[in-house]
């Protein structure tokens, strides 16, 4: 049984990347019998077609019906399909995009398209926005269109296609998916098998944290002894929550604070 399924339309779509025993075609995934799968598994849906009742749509639909954690979820797919005109403004877009395009010798450009891989982009000035868009629309690959009229704005967001990535984009995708789910690259013999995965939300800069570093280390030690694999996360890791079975918040919480969202 697998704890992770990487679902593609055709095995050839994964040819540029490191082989993974978790790889499966959408046809095989859809035909899996319940007794042959782990219901708490995570599914990374990399199908080419997320259109309503397309293979990608049905893959996510079935994963949710099986009780598995899937990205993109049906909600994300529907959100991306039903918002054709975003007109999303950001006060920093003009500053960040202007500097970036000027550095690239494209100061007069009026349009720009970027790809976001699991919340990461190769455009350093747009990293914060990339994370935010991934949190709003959790999808392995997002294609974002920018346009400049009186100011820079986002005019479109849609799912990207794994099979159409350039060689440079393939490298970016490989790094991003590696960071997003370490389970893909771990060899079974090199990692103790844990029953559950838990995240602990901490802030190393908090002056009076609910748990100090010694306590956190003890949580991790005891968790491991009880069969729980534990990761330390911070405020930038909201989009990673679907990776885990549980979240333990060890920050001072407040309603008008990111801990409330977590």
SVG drawing of the C-alpha trace seen along z (x, -y; Angstrom):
<svg xmlns="http://www.w3.org/2000/svg" viewBox="-18 -55 37 61">
<polyline fill="none" stroke="black" stroke-width="0.4" points="0.0,0.0 1.2,-3.5 1.1,-6.6 1.5,-8.7 0.2,-8.6 1.6,-10.8 -1.1,-10.6 -0.3,-11.3 -2.1,-10.7 0.8,-8.9 4.0,-7.5 5.9,-9.4 4.8,-12.7 7.2,-11.8 10.1,-10.8 12.2,-13.9 12.2,-13.3 13.7,-10.8 11.8,-7.5 9.3,-7.1 7.5,-3.9 4.6,-6.2 3.9,-7.1 0.7,-5.8 -1.4,-6.5 -4.9,-8.0 -6.4,-4.9 -4.7,-2.6 -5.5,-4.9 -9.2,-5.1 -9.4,-1.3 -7.7,-0.6 -9.6,1.6 -10.2,0.3 -8.4,3.2 -5.2,2.3 -4.9,-1.3 -4.2,-3.3 -7.2,-5.6 -5.0,-8.2 -2.7,-8.6 -1.9,-11.8 -2.6,-12.2 -0.7,-14.7 -2.9,-15.0 -0.8,-16.0 -3.3,-15.1 -3.5,-17.4 -7.2,-18.0 -9.0,-19.4 -12.1,-20.4 -15.4,-19.3 -15.6,-15.5 -12.2,-15.4 -9.7,-12.8 -8.0,-15.2 -11.4,-16.3 -12.6,-12.8 -9.2,-11.8 -9.6,-14.5 -13.3,-13.7 -12.6,-10.0 -9.6,-10.7 -11.8,-12.8 -14.5,-10.1 -11.9,-7.6 -10.9,-9.9 -7.5,-10.7 -5.8,-14.1 -5.5,-15.4 -4.0,-18.4 -5.7,-20.1 -8.9,-19.5 -12.3,-19.7 -12.8,-23.1 -9.6,-24.4 -10.4,-23.1 -13.8,-24.7 -12.4,-28.0 -9.9,-28.2 -12.5,-27.3 -15.1,-29.8 -13.0,-32.9 -12.1,-34.1 -11.3,-37.7 -9.3,-38.3 -8.3,-41.9 -6.4,-41.3 -4.4,-44.3 -1.3,-44.4 0.3,-47.6 3.8,-46.0 3.2,-44.7 4.4,-47.9 7.5,-48.1 8.5,-44.4 7.6,-43.8 9.1,-47.1 12.4,-46.3 12.5,-42.8 11.6,-43.7 14.1,-46.6 16.8,-44.2 15.9,-41.8 16.0,-44.6 12.2,-44.5 11.3,-47.8 8.7,-48.6 6.9,-45.2 3.2,-45.4 2.5,-41.7 4.1,-38.9 3.3,-35.2 4.9,-33.2 4.5,-29.7 4.2,-28.8 5.2,-25.3 3.8,-24.3 3.9,-28.0 7.4,-28.7 8.5,-30.8 11.9,-31.7 11.0,-35.4 12.4,-36.3 10.3,-39.6 7.1,-37.6 7.8,-34.8 5.5,-36.2 2.7,-36.5 3.4,-33.0 2.9,-31.6 -0.3,-33.6 -1.8,-32.4 -0.9,-28.8 -2.7,-29.1 -5.8,-30.5 -5.6,-28.0 -3.6,-24.9 -2.6,-23.4 0.8,-21.8 1.3,-24.2 -0.3,-27.6 0.1,-29.9 -0.4,-33.5 -0.9,-36.3 0.0,-39.9 -0.9,-43.0 0.0,-46.6 -2.5,-49.4 -2.5,-52.1 -0.8,-49.7 0.3,-46.0 -2.5,-43.6 -3.2,-39.9 -5.6,-39.2 -5.7,-35.4 -4.8,-32.2 -5.1,-28.7 -3.7,-25.2 -0.5,-24.4 0.4,-21.3 3.3,-19.1 3.8,-17.7 4.4,-21.2 7.2,-22.4 10.5,-23.5 13.7,-22.0 14.4,-24.9 10.8,-24.7 11.2,-21.0 14.1,-21.7 12.0,-24.2 9.2,-21.7 11.4,-18.9 12.9,-21.2 9.4,-22.4 7.8,-19.0 10.8,-17.7 10.3,-20.5 6.5,-20.0 6.5,-16.3 9.7,-14.7 8.0,-11.3 8.5,-11.2 12.3,-10.9 12.8,-9.0 13.8,-5.4 11.7,-3.0 14.8,-1.5 16.3,-4.9 13.2,-6.0 11.5,-4.5 7.8,-4.0 5.5,-6.1 1.8,-5.7 1.0,-9.4 2.5,-12.8 2.1,-15.8 3.2,-19.4 4.2,-21.7 3.6,-25.4 6.4,-27.4 7.9,-30.9 11.6,-31.0 11.4,-34.7 8.6,-34.8 9.7,-36.3 7.5,-34.2 6.6,-31.1 4.2,-28.5 7.0,-25.9 10.7,-26.5 13.1,-24.7 13.8,-22.0 10.1,-21.2 9.7,-21.1 12.6,-18.6 10.8,-16.5 7.6,-16.6 9.4,-15.3 11.2,-12.5 8.0,-11.3 6.0,-11.6 8.6,-9.4 8.4,-6.8 4.6,-6.7 4.8,-6.3 4.3,-9.9 6.7,-11.7 6.9,-15.4 7.9,-18.4 8.4,-22.0 6.6,-24.5 6.2,-28.3 3.7,-30.9 4.8,-30.5 3.8,-26.8 0.0,-27.1 -0.3,-25.4 1.6,-22.4 -1.1,-21.5 -2.8,-18.8 0.5,-16.8 -0.2,-16.1 -2.7,-14.2 -2.5,-16.7 -1.3,-20.2 0.0,-21.1 0.1,-24.9 2.8,-26.0 2.5,-29.8 0.6,-32.4 -2.8,-32.6 -5.1,-35.4 -8.1,-35.9 -6.5,-38.6 -3.4,-36.5 -2.3,-33.8 -2.5,-31.2 -6.3,-31.6 -6.2,-30.7 -4.0,-27.6"/>
</svg>
